[in-house]
Amino acid sequence: IYLSMAGAKAAMQRQDVLSHNLANVSTNGFRAQLAAFRAVPVRGDGASTRAYALETTLGYSDAPGVVQQTGRNLDVAMRGNAWLAVQGLDGTEAYTRAGSMDVNAEGVLVLRNGLQVQGDGGPITVPQDAEVQIGADGTVSAKRGNERPVNLGKLKLVTPEATLTRGEDGLFRAAEADLPADPNARLQDGALEGSNVSPVETMVGMIAAARQFEHQMKLLQIAQTQDQSAAKLLSSNP
């Protein structure tokens, strides 16, 4: 019963992860979450013929998403393993692959969801009515009318050497300290990276998880039937 229950729980957790991925199939820069489980044998006297399904540390797929041209000056797609640094709602530095930016009412460069974009010297402020241009190395410049472009700063782009950790807010963070800016990191302006979730593969995984859950529930019913049969046999003997 406990083995079947553990298997059913693992199937439900996998279904939750897959449904979350499918819901973000259109989210720019989204990284598909991976459901990881491992078999842990039940130790005891005799042979180890049974194993529990236990959840392991969850990660994410680092496969790149499809880059689509938007032609918008404030849209950028990170190249390679580069990530854009932003300030999370908790005030800590976080990283994202979603590069759709805008200028808020205070003239500060932010993401579409309002999170402040980190520059090499802090927030990047854009003059009013200025046309913003972003270079391949993250340099942000502004131009008004026939005036010469003015350098406003440089986007902080990082290249993590270790796997980042996804937070509850959907942003990624380093395990220990903030990552240093990578001068070799590059981006593509006028484009956005899409989600790396495969809808077909995710749907197939959801069907498989649902069937696995049904199989585990049948095992629970079989265990209940056997328990009832054993109880009848014991009660019939004098």
Salt bridges, closest charged atoms under 4 A:
ASP75 OD1 - ARG72 NH1 2.76
ASP90 OD1 - ARG173 NH2 3.34
GLU93 OE2 - LYS156 NZ 2.87
ASP102 OD1 - ARG72 NH2 3.95
ASP102 OD2 - ARG112 NE 3.93
ASP169 OD2 - ARG173 NH2 2.96
GLU193 OE2 - ARG31 NH2 3.03
GLU193 OE1 - ARG97 NE 2.87
